[in-house]
């Protein structure tokens, strides 16, 4: 395959038939609920970002608004615009939803305390009214990358210093509390409604391990993990989601300072990362990627190397628990489908069995 053919092929990989894809995902969601999960509907945490918004719209297309429940879970560092966008979408879709501020829970388990104590090892004068974020530096055409801490005092003065591994890991571990507390609440609502939990990672995030294990990486079904970020935006526009969502730039919405995903994790902005992963998967060379993106060949090589490295280092995030022995598994008896034409029955066998198991552990 010539370089020109490779480049054209990579661009074509990102083009999809949006209506056909929406219908396919909706059909698959119905089948998964009925045949695999045996649940009545879907719970989804709505952040106001493109991924959770598209997943919410797909869930409604699959099972109807009356079987989708949304949760908005802001905390101290959340952007107020995120909650507004999520609320606007929930009302547009006609789903039931709840807003629950998780700041008090996070404070109680030490999320902010552990984070701030690590920050003060780098910036001793860091106060409760300061803001911060982690950014990645180097990489690209350079031989290595590193993490830096950026802080902003109440007067707006910014400062940045390189992070040692110990402080970096503690800050990340503390902020991971946010995703894990949110997932706990999602599963509470899933349990009380006999619903399944929707995970919202796109292909870029799933492939590169940009999620928290047992946090936003935990779910019963992940409708868009096969779709590039560019394709998710295309589905949002096809389904006529609000312009505020369709035009929103991806952010982590985790740190108090605004933080783009490419600042913290990815080698390039998402549009270019989509192309890079698609071209790597199709067997294109670094030279072809460099020409496609208009970047130096050495930087293209480093981008490919970074993708491969993240696939290796984040494989742990995808792993299921490792069993020391091999327990015998009793085949599960067939169960009555619960997703149909609006029946309200709850299958007693699965629900009671779960309750009994919980009470005996």
ROTORKE-740111 format. One record per residue (C-alpha): residue number from 1; y, x, z. Coordinates in nm, 3 decimals. Last residue first. Layout:
# residues N
@vexdo=NUM, py=Y, px=X, pz=Z
...
# end
This chain:
# residues 361
@vexdo=361, py=-1.176, px=-2.086, pz=5.325
@vexdo=360, py=-1.347, px=-2.417, pz=5.408
@vexdo=359, py=-1.044, px=-2.641, pz=5.362
@vexdo=358, py=-0.962, px=-2.494, pz=5.021
@vexdo=357, py=-1.314, px=-2.553, pz=4.891
@vexdo=356, py=-1.305, px=-2.913, pz=5.012
@vexdo=355, py=-0.970, px=-2.974, pz=4.844
@vexdo=354, py=-1.084, px=-2.820, pz=4.516
@vexdo=353, py=-1.400, px=-3.031, pz=4.517
@vexdo=352, py=-1.193, px=-3.336, pz=4.595
@vexdo=351, py=-0.970, px=-3.285, pz=4.290
@vexdo=350, py=-1.250, px=-3.199, pz=4.048
@vexdo=349, py=-1.478, px=-3.488, pz=4.147
@vexdo=348, py=-1.207, px=-3.746, pz=4.203
@vexdo=347, py=-1.084, px=-3.753, pz=3.845
@vexdo=346, py=-0.736, px=-3.895, pz=3.873
@vexdo=345, py=-0.683, px=-4.224, pz=3.694
@vexdo=344, py=-0.338, px=-4.292, pz=3.544
@vexdo=343, py=-0.440, px=-4.372, pz=3.190
@vexdo=342, py=-0.162, px=-4.307, pz=2.937
@vexdo=341, py=-0.345, px=-4.305, pz=2.604
@vexdo=340, py=-0.548, px=-3.990, pz=2.652
@vexdo=339, py=-0.529, px=-3.676, pz=2.859
@vexdo=338, py=-0.776, px=-3.706, pz=3.146
@vexdo=337, py=-1.106, px=-3.634, pz=2.975
@vexdo=336, py=-1.404, px=-3.725, pz=3.196
@vexdo=335, py=-1.607, px=-3.429, pz=3.311
@vexdo=334, py=-1.920, px=-3.253, pz=3.192
@vexdo=333, py=-2.108, px=-3.063, pz=3.461
@vexdo=332, py=-2.009, px=-2.701, pz=3.524
@vexdo=331, py=-2.287, px=-2.448, pz=3.477
@vexdo=330, py=-2.370, px=-2.261, pz=3.801
@vexdo=329, py=-2.247, px=-1.903, pz=3.790
@vexdo=328, py=-2.454, px=-1.637, pz=3.959
@vexdo=327, py=-2.242, px=-1.368, pz=4.118
@vexdo=326, py=-2.222, px=-1.031, pz=3.943
@vexdo=325, py=-2.125, px=-0.758, pz=4.188
@vexdo=324, py=-1.815, px=-0.550, pz=4.252
@vexdo=323, py=-1.602, px=-0.800, pz=4.064
@vexdo=322, py=-1.279, px=-0.678, pz=3.905
@vexdo=321, py=-1.000, px=-0.935, pz=3.920
@vexdo=320, py=-0.877, px=-1.024, pz=3.569
@vexdo=319, py=-0.687, px=-0.764, pz=3.372
@vexdo=318, py=-0.375, px=-0.844, pz=3.171
@vexdo=317, py=-0.132, px=-0.667, pz=3.405
@vexdo=316, py=-0.359, px=-0.360, pz=3.419
@vexdo=315, py=-0.321, px=-0.320, pz=3.042
@vexdo=314, py=0.045, px=-0.242, pz=3.117
@vexdo=313, py=0.017, px=0.136, pz=3.085
@vexdo=312, py=-0.187, px=0.127, pz=2.765
@vexdo=311, py=0.007, px=-0.134, pz=2.570
@vexdo=310, py=0.327, px=0.024, pz=2.701
@vexdo=309, py=0.225, px=0.360, pz=2.553
@vexdo=308, py=0.143, px=0.210, pz=2.213
@vexdo=307, py=0.483, px=0.038, pz=2.192
@vexdo=306, py=0.660, px=0.354, pz=2.313
@vexdo=305, py=0.484, px=0.567, pz=2.052
@vexdo=304, py=0.588, px=0.327, pz=1.775
@vexdo=303, py=0.948, px=0.341, pz=1.899
@vexdo=302, py=0.930, px=0.720, pz=1.928
@vexdo=301, py=0.814, px=0.750, pz=1.568
@vexdo=300, py=1.100, px=0.523, pz=1.457
@vexdo=299, py=1.344, px=0.743, pz=1.650
@vexdo=298, py=1.212, px=1.049, pz=1.466
@vexdo=297, py=1.250, px=0.869, pz=1.134
@vexdo=296, py=1.617, px=0.802, pz=1.202
@vexdo=295, py=1.721, px=0.432, pz=1.204
@vexdo=294, py=1.806, px=0.192, pz=0.923
@vexdo=293, py=1.566, px=-0.075, pz=1.044
@vexdo=292, py=1.349, px=-0.105, pz=0.731
@vexdo=291, py=1.392, px=0.260, pz=0.631
@vexdo=290, py=1.292, px=0.382, pz=0.976
@vexdo=289, py=0.999, px=0.141, pz=0.983
@vexdo=288, py=0.877, px=0.275, pz=0.648
@vexdo=287, py=0.900, px=0.635, pz=0.772
@vexdo=286, py=0.721, px=0.540, pz=1.094
@vexdo=285, py=0.428, px=0.425, pz=0.883
@vexdo=284, py=0.308, px=0.070, pz=0.828
@vexdo=283, py=-0.037, px=-0.032, pz=0.950
@vexdo=282, py=0.018, px=-0.409, pz=0.972
@vexdo=281, py=0.019, px=-0.404, pz=1.352
@vexdo=280, py=0.281, px=-0.128, pz=1.349
@vexdo=279, py=0.490, px=-0.331, pz=1.108
@vexdo=278, py=0.474, px=-0.646, pz=1.318
@vexdo=277, py=0.548, px=-0.446, pz=1.634
@vexdo=276, py=0.853, px=-0.279, pz=1.476
@vexdo=275, py=0.982, px=-0.597, pz=1.314
@vexdo=274, py=0.968, px=-0.790, pz=1.639
@vexdo=273, py=1.129, px=-0.495, pz=1.818
@vexdo=272, py=1.416, px=-0.503, pz=1.568
@vexdo=271, py=1.497, px=-0.868, pz=1.639
@vexdo=270, py=1.431, px=-0.811, pz=2.011
@vexdo=269, py=1.690, px=-0.536, pz=2.057
@vexdo=268, py=1.530, px=-0.188, pz=2.063
@vexdo=267, py=1.325, px=0.034, pz=2.294
@vexdo=266, py=1.237, px=-0.253, pz=2.526
@vexdo=265, py=1.251, px=-0.251, pz=2.904
@vexdo=264, py=1.575, px=-0.271, pz=3.097
@vexdo=263, py=1.862, px=-0.253, pz=2.851
@vexdo=262, py=1.651, px=-0.412, pz=2.574
@vexdo=261, py=1.594, px=-0.715, pz=2.797
@vexdo=260, py=1.969, px=-0.760, pz=2.841
@vexdo=259, py=2.110, px=-0.745, pz=3.193
@vexdo=258, py=2.407, px=-0.929, pz=3.340
@vexdo=257, py=2.473, px=-0.793, pz=3.687
@vexdo=256, py=2.313, px=-0.982, pz=3.977
@vexdo=255, py=1.963, px=-0.891, pz=3.861
@vexdo=254, py=1.689, px=-1.133, pz=3.759
@vexdo=253, py=1.837, px=-1.331, pz=3.471
@vexdo=252, py=1.620, px=-1.108, pz=3.244
@vexdo=251, py=1.840, px=-1.175, pz=2.943
@vexdo=250, py=1.768, px=-1.292, pz=2.588
@vexdo=249, py=2.081, px=-1.393, pz=2.393
@vexdo=248, py=2.156, px=-1.766, pz=2.391
@vexdo=247, py=2.240, px=-1.914, pz=2.049
@vexdo=246, py=1.950, px=-2.161, pz=2.028
@vexdo=245, py=1.997, px=-2.253, pz=2.394
@vexdo=244, py=2.369, px=-2.333, pz=2.379
@vexdo=243, py=2.305, px=-2.495, pz=2.042
@vexdo=242, py=2.088, px=-2.758, pz=2.209
@vexdo=241, py=1.731, px=-2.789, pz=2.075
@vexdo=240, py=1.697, px=-2.935, pz=1.729
@vexdo=239, py=1.319, px=-2.890, pz=1.699
@vexdo=238, py=1.366, px=-2.666, pz=1.395
@vexdo=237, py=1.634, px=-2.466, pz=1.576
@vexdo=236, py=1.404, px=-2.398, pz=1.869
@vexdo=235, py=1.112, px=-2.324, pz=1.636
@vexdo=234, py=1.315, px=-2.055, pz=1.457
@vexdo=233, py=1.417, px=-1.902, pz=1.790
@vexdo=232, py=1.049, px=-1.879, pz=1.882
@vexdo=231, py=0.979, px=-1.716, pz=1.546
@vexdo=230, py=1.231, px=-1.440, pz=1.612
@vexdo=229, py=1.074, px=-1.385, pz=1.954
@vexdo=228, py=0.737, px=-1.325, pz=1.789
@vexdo=227, py=0.477, px=-1.597, pz=1.837
@vexdo=226, py=0.120, px=-1.547, pz=1.965
@vexdo=225, py=0.216, px=-1.586, pz=2.331
@vexdo=224, py=0.385, px=-1.916, pz=2.241
@vexdo=223, py=0.168, px=-2.185, pz=2.406
@vexdo=222, py=0.050, px=-1.998, pz=2.718
@vexdo=221, py=-0.193, px=-2.213, pz=2.919
@vexdo=220, py=-0.307, px=-2.213, pz=3.281
@vexdo=219, py=-0.039, px=-1.973, pz=3.401
@vexdo=218, py=0.025, px=-1.640, pz=3.574
@vexdo=217, py=0.235, px=-1.379, pz=3.394
@vexdo=216, py=0.553, px=-1.533, pz=3.537
@vexdo=215, py=0.429, px=-1.420, pz=3.876
@vexdo=214, py=0.069, px=-1.325, pz=3.948
@vexdo=213, py=0.137, px=-1.009, pz=3.747
@vexdo=212, py=0.505, px=-0.995, pz=3.657
@vexdo=211, py=0.594, px=-1.002, pz=3.289
@vexdo=210, py=0.700, px=-0.766, pz=3.012
@vexdo=209, py=0.352, px=-0.633, pz=2.942
@vexdo=208, py=0.425, px=-0.511, pz=2.589
@vexdo=207, py=0.201, px=-0.753, pz=2.398
@vexdo=206, py=0.282, px=-1.054, pz=2.618
@vexdo=205, py=0.658, px=-0.989, pz=2.612
@vexdo=204, py=0.673, px=-0.937, pz=2.235
@vexdo=203, py=0.433, px=-1.224, pz=2.172
@vexdo=202, py=0.636, px=-1.476, pz=2.369
@vexdo=201, py=0.585, px=-1.533, pz=2.740
@vexdo=200, py=0.626, px=-1.894, pz=2.864
@vexdo=199, py=0.332, px=-1.988, pz=3.086
@vexdo=198, py=0.266, px=-2.361, pz=3.132
@vexdo=197, py=0.105, px=-2.481, pz=3.454
@vexdo=196, py=-0.154, px=-2.759, pz=3.434
@vexdo=195, py=-0.110, px=-3.102, pz=3.593
@vexdo=194, py=-0.299, px=-3.281, pz=3.871
@vexdo=193, py=0.038, px=-3.414, pz=3.993
@vexdo=192, py=0.025, px=-3.269, pz=4.346
@vexdo=191, py=-0.154, px=-2.955, pz=4.233
@vexdo=190, py=0.076, px=-2.886, pz=3.938
@vexdo=189, py=0.379, px=-2.941, pz=4.161
@vexdo=188, py=0.252, px=-2.685, pz=4.411
@vexdo=187, py=0.150, px=-2.460, pz=4.121
@vexdo=186, py=0.507, px=-2.443, pz=3.996
@vexdo=185, py=0.628, px=-2.369, pz=4.349
@vexdo=184, py=0.395, px=-2.071, pz=4.384
@vexdo=183, py=0.502, px=-1.951, pz=4.038
@vexdo=182, py=0.865, px=-1.945, pz=4.146
@vexdo=181, py=0.777, px=-1.744, pz=4.457
@vexdo=180, py=0.594, px=-1.493, pz=4.239
@vexdo=179, py=0.877, px=-1.454, pz=3.990
@vexdo=178, py=1.136, px=-1.393, pz=4.259
@vexdo=177, py=0.914, px=-1.160, pz=4.464
@vexdo=176, py=0.912, px=-0.934, pz=4.158
@vexdo=175, py=1.269, px=-0.842, pz=4.258
@vexdo=174, py=1.138, px=-0.661, pz=4.564
@vexdo=173, py=0.870, px=-0.473, pz=4.371
@vexdo=172, py=1.127, px=-0.370, pz=4.108
@vexdo=171, py=1.368, px=-0.238, pz=4.370
@vexdo=170, py=1.087, px=-0.059, pz=4.555
@vexdo=169, py=0.948, px=0.097, pz=4.237
@vexdo=168, py=1.289, px=0.231, pz=4.133
@vexdo=167, py=1.361, px=0.369, pz=4.480
@vexdo=166, py=1.034, px=0.565, pz=4.488
@vexdo=165, py=1.051, px=0.677, pz=4.123
@vexdo=164, py=1.394, px=0.836, pz=4.154
@vexdo=163, py=1.678, px=0.645, pz=3.993
@vexdo=162, py=1.955, px=0.807, pz=3.785
@vexdo=161, py=2.307, px=0.711, pz=3.881
@vexdo=160, py=2.564, px=0.464, pz=3.749
@vexdo=159, py=2.901, px=0.344, pz=3.874
@vexdo=158, py=3.116, px=0.045, pz=3.789
@vexdo=157, py=3.445, px=-0.054, pz=3.951
@vexdo=156, py=3.501, px=-0.431, pz=3.937
@vexdo=155, py=3.700, px=-0.464, pz=4.260
@vexdo=154, py=3.403, px=-0.624, pz=4.435
@vexdo=153, py=3.190, px=-0.314, pz=4.362
@vexdo=152, py=2.966, px=-0.281, pz=4.054
@vexdo=151, py=2.635, px=-0.098, pz=4.053
@vexdo=150, py=2.419, px=0.049, pz=3.776
@vexdo=149, py=2.084, px=0.208, pz=3.865
@vexdo=148, py=1.922, px=0.433, pz=3.607
@vexdo=147, py=1.571, px=0.445, pz=3.469
@vexdo=146, py=1.438, px=0.728, pz=3.254
@vexdo=145, py=1.346, px=0.798, pz=2.893
@vexdo=144, py=1.180, px=1.092, pz=2.724
@vexdo=143, py=1.181, px=1.296, pz=2.403
@vexdo=142, py=1.504, px=1.160, pz=2.263
@vexdo=141, py=1.526, px=0.984, pz=1.924
@vexdo=140, py=1.473, px=0.652, pz=2.098
@vexdo=139, py=1.419, px=0.723, pz=2.467
@vexdo=138, py=1.715, px=0.808, pz=2.687
@vexdo=137, py=1.831, px=0.550, pz=2.939
@vexdo=136, py=1.672, px=0.237, pz=3.079
@vexdo=135, py=1.885, px=0.004, pz=3.287
@vexdo=134, py=1.851, px=-0.136, pz=3.639
@vexdo=133, py=2.103, px=-0.388, pz=3.770
@vexdo=132, py=2.360, px=-0.426, pz=4.046
@vexdo=131, py=2.628, px=-0.638, pz=4.209
@vexdo=130, py=2.832, px=-0.578, pz=4.522
@vexdo=129, py=2.919, px=-0.843, pz=4.781
@vexdo=128, py=2.632, px=-0.750, pz=5.014
@vexdo=127, py=2.753, px=-0.390, pz=5.015
@vexdo=126, py=2.652, px=-0.062, pz=4.850
@vexdo=125, py=2.820, px=0.221, pz=5.042
@vexdo=124, py=2.508, px=0.441, pz=5.050
@vexdo=123, py=2.463, px=0.429, pz=4.669
@vexdo=122, py=2.126, px=0.588, pz=4.585
@vexdo=121, py=1.942, px=0.531, pz=4.914
@vexdo=120, py=2.159, px=0.221, pz=4.944
@vexdo=119, py=1.984, px=0.070, pz=4.642
@vexdo=118, py=1.648, px=0.104, pz=4.816
@vexdo=117, py=1.777, px=-0.079, pz=5.125
@vexdo=116, py=1.929, px=-0.342, pz=4.897
@vexdo=115, py=1.600, px=-0.428, pz=4.731
@vexdo=114, py=1.403, px=-0.447, pz=5.057
@vexdo=113, py=1.666, px=-0.669, pz=5.217
@vexdo=112, py=1.709, px=-0.893, pz=4.910
@vexdo=111, py=1.339, px=-0.976, pz=4.882
@vexdo=110, py=1.271, px=-0.976, pz=5.256
@vexdo=109, py=1.035, px=-1.271, pz=5.297
@vexdo=108, py=1.303, px=-1.492, pz=5.456
@vexdo=107, py=1.569, px=-1.399, pz=5.200
@vexdo=106, py=1.341, px=-1.498, pz=4.914
@vexdo=105, py=1.271, px=-1.833, pz=5.077
@vexdo=104, py=1.642, px=-1.892, pz=5.140
@vexdo=103, py=1.729, px=-1.800, pz=4.780
@vexdo=102, py=1.471, px=-2.039, pz=4.629
@vexdo=101, py=1.714, px=-2.309, pz=4.517
@vexdo=100, py=1.509, px=-2.609, pz=4.405
@vexdo=99, py=1.607, px=-2.822, pz=4.106
@vexdo=98, py=1.356, px=-3.092, pz=4.015
@vexdo=97, py=1.255, px=-3.248, pz=3.686
@vexdo=96, py=1.131, px=-3.567, pz=3.523
@vexdo=95, py=1.135, px=-3.550, pz=3.145
@vexdo=94, py=1.364, px=-3.724, pz=2.898
@vexdo=93, py=1.376, px=-3.438, pz=2.647
@vexdo=92, py=1.757, px=-3.445, pz=2.639
@vexdo=91, py=1.773, px=-3.467, pz=3.017
@vexdo=90, py=1.543, px=-3.168, pz=3.054
@vexdo=89, py=1.745, px=-2.979, pz=2.792
@vexdo=88, py=2.079, px=-3.033, pz=2.966
@vexdo=87, py=1.924, px=-2.936, pz=3.299
@vexdo=86, py=1.791, px=-2.610, pz=3.155
@vexdo=85, py=2.125, px=-2.525, pz=2.996
@vexdo=84, py=2.313, px=-2.594, pz=3.320
@vexdo=83, py=2.061, px=-2.395, pz=3.523
@vexdo=82, py=2.104, px=-2.092, pz=3.299
@vexdo=81, py=2.484, px=-2.120, pz=3.299
@vexdo=80, py=2.485, px=-2.068, pz=3.678
@vexdo=79, py=2.346, px=-1.717, pz=3.626
@vexdo=78, py=2.087, px=-1.642, pz=3.892
@vexdo=77, py=2.147, px=-1.370, pz=4.152
@vexdo=76, py=2.127, px=-1.585, pz=4.466
@vexdo=75, py=1.840, px=-1.802, pz=4.347
@vexdo=74, py=1.768, px=-2.063, pz=4.082
@vexdo=73, py=1.436, px=-2.247, pz=4.047
@vexdo=72, py=1.458, px=-2.520, pz=3.784
@vexdo=71, py=1.136, px=-2.722, pz=3.766
@vexdo=70, py=1.022, px=-2.942, pz=3.480
@vexdo=69, py=0.748, px=-3.206, pz=3.480
@vexdo=68, py=0.576, px=-3.317, pz=3.159
@vexdo=67, py=0.347, px=-3.620, pz=3.139
@vexdo=66, py=0.615, px=-3.890, pz=3.097
@vexdo=65, py=0.783, px=-3.687, pz=2.822
@vexdo=64, py=0.485, px=-3.707, pz=2.590
@vexdo=63, py=0.162, px=-3.508, pz=2.572
@vexdo=62, py=0.198, px=-3.257, pz=2.286
@vexdo=61, py=0.555, px=-3.308, pz=2.165
@vexdo=60, py=0.670, px=-3.303, pz=2.527
@vexdo=59, py=0.484, px=-2.976, pz=2.587
@vexdo=58, py=0.633, px=-2.829, pz=2.269
@vexdo=57, py=0.984, px=-2.914, pz=2.392
@vexdo=56, py=0.914, px=-2.751, pz=2.728
@vexdo=55, py=0.766, px=-2.442, pz=2.559
@vexdo=54, py=1.074, px=-2.412, pz=2.337
@vexdo=53, py=1.300, px=-2.426, pz=2.642
@vexdo=52, py=1.086, px=-2.181, pz=2.839
@vexdo=51, py=1.113, px=-1.928, pz=2.557
@vexdo=50, py=1.480, px=-1.973, pz=2.460
@vexdo=49, py=1.629, px=-1.942, pz=2.805
@vexdo=48, py=1.753, px=-2.226, pz=3.024
@vexdo=47, py=1.519, px=-2.113, pz=3.300
@vexdo=46, py=1.277, px=-2.406, pz=3.289
@vexdo=45, py=0.962, px=-2.370, pz=3.498
@vexdo=44, py=0.697, px=-2.585, pz=3.332
@vexdo=43, py=0.443, px=-2.833, pz=3.462
@vexdo=42, py=0.207, px=-3.001, pz=3.214
@vexdo=41, py=-0.005, px=-3.317, pz=3.205
@vexdo=40, py=-0.323, px=-3.492, pz=3.312
@vexdo=39, py=-0.554, px=-3.195, pz=3.371
@vexdo=38, py=-0.909, px=-3.128, pz=3.256
@vexdo=37, py=-0.838, px=-2.759, pz=3.187
@vexdo=36, py=-1.076, px=-2.686, pz=2.901
@vexdo=35, py=-1.152, px=-2.998, pz=2.696
@vexdo=34, py=-0.867, px=-3.238, pz=2.768
@vexdo=33, py=-0.581, px=-3.004, pz=2.855
@vexdo=32, py=-0.689, px=-2.751, pz=2.593
@vexdo=31, py=-0.727, px=-3.020, pz=2.327
@vexdo=30, py=-0.382, px=-3.163, pz=2.391
@vexdo=29, py=-0.228, px=-2.815, pz=2.391
@vexdo=28, py=-0.405, px=-2.730, pz=2.065
@vexdo=27, py=-0.264, px=-3.037, pz=1.891
@vexdo=26, py=0.086, px=-2.958, pz=2.015
@vexdo=25, py=0.050, px=-2.597, pz=1.898
@vexdo=24, py=-0.066, px=-2.705, pz=1.551
@vexdo=23, py=0.206, px=-2.967, pz=1.518
@vexdo=22, py=0.478, px=-2.719, pz=1.612
@vexdo=21, py=0.330, px=-2.459, pz=1.376
@vexdo=20, py=0.318, px=-2.700, pz=1.083
@vexdo=19, py=0.678, px=-2.801, pz=1.147
@vexdo=18, py=0.792, px=-2.438, pz=1.170
@vexdo=17, py=0.617, px=-2.303, pz=0.861
@vexdo=16, py=0.641, px=-1.937, pz=0.959
@vexdo=15, py=0.833, px=-1.625, pz=0.852
@vexdo=14, py=0.792, px=-1.319, pz=1.076
@vexdo=13, py=0.495, px=-1.178, pz=0.884
@vexdo=12, py=0.696, px=-1.197, pz=0.561
@vexdo=11, py=0.928, px=-0.922, pz=0.681
@vexdo=10, py=0.634, px=-0.693, pz=0.754
@vexdo=9, py=0.481, px=-0.757, pz=0.409
@vexdo=8, py=0.806, px=-0.671, pz=0.236
@vexdo=7, py=0.828, px=-0.341, pz=0.424
@vexdo=6, py=0.464, px=-0.255, pz=0.355
@vexdo=5, py=0.504, px=-0.334, pz=-0.015
@vexdo=4, py=0.810, px=-0.108, pz=-0.037
@vexdo=3, py=0.628, px=0.173, pz=0.147
@vexdo=2, py=0.336, px=0.144, pz=-0.101
@vexdo=1, py=0.000, px=0.000, pz=0.000
# end
